[in-house]
Amino acid sequence: MLTGEYFVLDGALALAMPTRPGQWLRITPQPEASEHHWTSRRRDGSVWFEGTFAEGGALLHATDAQVGRRLESLLGGIGNQKPGFWLQQPFLRFETQLEFPQDWGLGSSSTLIAALSRWANIDPFALLDHTFGGSGYDIACANAHRPLLFQRRGGEAHYLELPYQPPFLEQICFVHLNRKQDSREGIRRFRAKAGGSDRQRERISELTMLFLQARDAREAVAVMEEHEAIVAKAIDLSPVKQELFPNFPGVVKSLGAWGGDFVMALSEKPAQATKQYFKVKGYETALEYTELM
């Protein structure tokens, strides 16, 4: 999500982009089995989770109990949307594999929800609402092939794909901060701080459109600096540039939950110069726009 973080929960217009790497899901029947089996693999093929589930999706055993319970909620959510669904299924083997490092935070949960929903032919946004929660923008991205505008209206998710390519894309760099941030914890913090004002939400929507209309990096930097200031005030946290990169000659914008995962760095300099700035500071994962988006 490039614009709209946190405020998107209350109806602000957000600009979001699907990434090149994602996650695949393979489901195969096991007619002779007596339980469902789940295996999750990292990008290199190594297993990071295994679990077994009963006929209706109840957790039997897991190498990580917290992950097992989250999968149990998803399998149960499918049954809630389609009563009798699991009675029609043989026991199954579920296998997932990430196409990005596990700590990158590019949507392992959202891509899984999207894939499971496509397989079961159910509404992925409804499955999200009744399990993990959140705005749903990442579900939209998991099903999209181009940048999109996303907004929640009347409690429902709406999105529109756009033929958008920033005129300053060669000056954008995405930098991984080497620390994982829990989006649900970020949402709790936003709610605890009263969630911002109506005027702030309206201005965030305006800034989303201004970013889309920016003709060059200078205009885009000004938009993102104001966006960072509004979110910082709403959640009572310092912007990441102020905390870590005060001498960067441009804007460093948090993406999604503040405090971890990726940031977007944008200046009037080419991305190669920006990548070098961050590598000197010890941030090795710095990707150009076309490498990630």
Protein Blocks (a to p, Z undefined) as FASTA:
>chain_A
ZZhphjlmnopacdddddfbdcdddddddfkbcbdcdddddfkopafbdcdddfkopafb
dfblklmmmmmmmmmmmmmmmghklmmpccdddddddfbdfklonopmmmmmmmmmmmno
pafklmmmmmngpjhlmmmmmmpcbdcddddeehiacdddddddcfklmmgccddehiac
dfklmmmmmmmnonpafklmmmmmmmmmmmmmpmbfklmmmmmmmmmmmmmmmnopacfk
lmmmmmbgcddddehjehiajdddddfbdfklmmmmmmmnopabccdfklmZZ
